[in-house]
Each structure stands twice: as C-alpha cells, then as structure tokens.
Amino acid sequence: MQHDRFQAYAGALVADALAMPVHWYYDRAALDRDYGRLEGYLAPKNPHPDSILWRSRYSPPTPDADILHEQAAYWGQPGVHYHQFLAAGENTLNFQLARLLYRQVTAAGRYDADAWLSAYIDFMRTPGRHRDTYVEECHRGFFTRLVEGIPPRLCGIEDQHIGGLASVPALFAALPEMPLADLRAIVAVHVALTHRHPRVLKAADTLVCLLDRMAAGAPLRSAIESHAADWIATERLTHWSQEDDREVVGRRLSPACYIDKAFPAALHLAWKYHDDFTAGITANARVGGDNCHRGAVVGSLLGLALGVPTHWLEGLKDPPERVPKTPPTP
C-alpha cells in the first residue's frame, strides 16, 4: 500500500513546531521546569538557559548581506531565546523556507534551482518575513559569499549541521513521482545550495531514499534496515529502544546539531516510535539539543508511515495546505 507523500512534509512541520520552544535546550531539568511534558504547542519564553546568542556575532559586509534586520539587536545578549517572537505552533526559519519551497515546486510542477535561489534571497533580504531571531551559519555564510560576487549556485558552505535536511521532506512531497535516481539528484543539488558538506549530502540522500521506499509501501523499520545501516546498526537500534530516550540521545549519541550524531539520533527515535507519531515527536522534543532539525527526520518518517493526527495539523499557526500539483511540462 502506497503512503501519502504530503504526510512526510506535514510531519516535519509538526515536529519542528512542537520542539521550537525547547530548541537547543541541553539542561533537561531546565527544559522540564520551563515547559513540562510538552503535550502540545507552546510559545517560547525568555530567558533561555542554554542560549549562546550572547557570544554569536554577524556583521554583514554590505547592506545586501543583512539577513538579521531587526533581530540583530538581540545578538550578543545573554538569555535570549532563539525563537523568542514566534507563536505557539509556529515554524522556525528553516521550516518556513521549506514551506516556501513546497509552494514553489508544487506550483511549477518541477524543481528549478535558480528560481528557488531567487525566492530564497528575496525572502532572507526582506525585513519581517520570518520574525525568527536566530539565523543559522549556513545562511550567514551564503550571503557573505553572495556579496563577494560568488555565483548563487556556489555560495553554499561546508556546514555539517542537520539543519541542512529541513527542506528535504517538503521537496520530496512537492515533486511529482519520478525515478529514484532523478529524485536523489534533485535533492543533492538543492541541499548543496546551502550545505556542501559531504556528510550532510549523504544524510539527505539517505533520507530521501527512506522516504521514497516508504512511499511505495515499505514499513519504516524495514526501510531503515535497508537504507541506513551505515549510519546506525540494526542491533543498536533494537538494543537502544529498550533504554531511556535521554540516555541514548545524551550519552550514547550527542543531542547537538552535528550530522554524524544528530542523524543517527533521529533514526533511533523514528525506529523506536515507529508505531506512535505523537510519542515519537514528543520524545524528540524532550531530549533537547537540535530537536527542531532532527524533527525533519523524525516527523517526516513517522508522518509518512502513520499519517499525522489531525489535531497536530490544526494546531499549527499556519496549517499546511495540500497544494494541487501542476503537471510537469514536457
């Protein structure tokens, strides 16, 4: 039985929005104190005990590289929540970009890297488009290189963070069905526009292979066994599923953003909660660290396998619309 590809995109958005208020919490006691069990969408609040914005800097070399806009005033200050102005159920920046990509690709019926870059550059340069205080290194690096005169297609940096996977479920859901080789090639081109690190590109390729196999009807665990064994062994997945989530993603695997640990951590959570969407995205949020971007993996795999419960979609600040796909031009 084939699965609904839209559910992969929807699941990623839901997982991100649930994790948003506890994004980059590493002190789990503080996470529990500030937000409890995370049984629904919550708004972020200051102070954020693990915020590193106090030591973050970005000085755009020209006005055309200014992508912080009104948020620049909060950089360098202690305790500032990365997403302080977002509402409960709202998506973080990388997933807002994923929404933009989904709408563009479904409207066109195909992926066009140059059209995407034009939309991306306009979005990031326009004040007030996303209201998110934190802007990841990949975007800062892209715009620094862009104003140096580097062609847009070559402005991606070797960013090794799992945030590079945020748009993969959206692109997968938006594209018309096609041979897997063609799908993999498109995903590689797209991710490399901002993340040229080979391990991120490999993880993106693995994720889209998992999604494609599952869309054709493969169970989640079977897909992981077939396509992700070089990221995490089945024996470990089976054993770790019996352990506490915060023990596995905390001691055995780092909860941080670096792809070599973050991607296996996401696969572990998807494997363990293969039959329970809500438990899986909640576990992902509650282990802290880069839970928003791990949500691209956990939410998309569980969403595609199980379908996203209606109440999670309706609770999003901007519920995603299932856009009719435009037939691709010959």
Secondary structure, 3 states (H helix, E strand, C coil): CCCCCHHHHHHHHHHHHHHHHHCCCCCHHHHHHHHCCCCCCCCCCCCCCCCCHHHCCCCCCCHHHCCCHHHHHHCCCCCCCCCCCCCCCCCCHHHHHHHHHHHHHHHHCCCCHHHHHHHHHHHHHCCCCCCCCCCCHHHHHHHHHHHCCCCHHHCCECCCEHHHHCCHHHHHHHCCCCCHHHHHHHHHHHHHCCECCHHHHHHHHHHHHHHHHHHCCCCHHHHHHHHCCCCCCHHHHHHHCCCCHHHHECCCECCCCEHHHHHHHHHHHHHHCCCCHHHHHHHHHHCCCCHHHHHHHHHHHHHHHHCCCHHHHHHCCCCCCCCCCCCCCC
